[in-house]
Amino acid sequence: MDQVKRAGREVETETNRGMRERDGHDLGDDIENAGDEVKKDLGNIGDDLRRGGREVEQGLDDELHDRQNTSR
């Protein structure tokens, strides 16, 4: 699912960039493009952090399960 969200963010960023360029280019376009890139990157970082948290949580659950089974 994270890959789908990443692809969607990339499409959104590129679409915005293209729409801004259709009427010429100015400094405001550069600023808005930079903002779009930051938004996209922060979304991707959030996905990475959530995925990492889930992996750590799963590892801890597995370890707890293993300890409970060996103490019986």
C-alpha atoms as one frame of an Amber mdcrd trajectory, in Angstrom:
protein
   0.000   0.000   0.000   2.859   2.372   0.765   4.125   2.017  -2.808   0.716
   3.021  -4.144   0.685   6.072  -1.901   4.219   6.989  -3.020   3.229   6.698
  -6.667   0.160   8.824  -6.049   2.241  11.519  -4.383   4.685  11.494  -7.280
   1.865  11.848  -9.821   0.307  14.674  -7.819   3.624  16.543  -7.580   4.386
  16.169 -11.286   0.843  17.153 -12.277   1.031  20.301 -10.160   4.403  21.155
 -11.657   3.069  20.715 -15.194  -0.025  22.805 -14.528   2.078  25.659 -13.183
   4.335  25.635 -16.233   1.498  25.917 -18.750   1.147  29.690 -18.278   4.857
  30.477 -18.083   7.335  30.302 -15.262   7.899  32.611 -12.314   9.399  32.582
  -8.824   6.059  31.626  -7.270   6.093  28.422  -9.320   9.492  27.508  -7.897
   8.279  28.103  -4.354   5.111  26.061  -4.860   7.089  23.255  -6.530   9.487
  23.170  -3.574   6.519  22.988  -1.187   5.045  20.100  -3.160   8.359  18.234
  -3.000   8.604  18.754   0.774   5.015  17.543   1.245   5.699  14.460  -0.885
   8.937  13.659   0.931   7.377  14.085   4.377   4.542  11.757   3.397   7.035
   9.155   2.240   9.086   9.528   5.435   5.909   9.056   7.492   5.148   5.855
   5.603   8.700   4.601   6.216   8.468   5.375   9.937   5.108   3.629  10.284
   6.418   0.579   8.423   9.521   0.502  10.626   7.374   0.790  13.746   5.185
  -2.094  12.618   8.264  -4.232  11.963   9.691  -3.476  15.417   6.341  -4.160
  17.045   6.027  -7.477  15.206   9.551  -8.429  16.260   8.769  -7.659  19.894
   5.526  -9.641  19.715   7.431 -12.607  18.238  10.084 -12.377  20.946   7.466
 -12.245  23.708   5.649 -15.211  22.184   8.921 -17.189  22.019   9.751 -16.384
  25.661   6.298 -17.457  26.811   6.587 -20.759  24.952  10.066 -21.564  26.309
   9.130 -20.760  29.929   6.374 -23.390  29.986
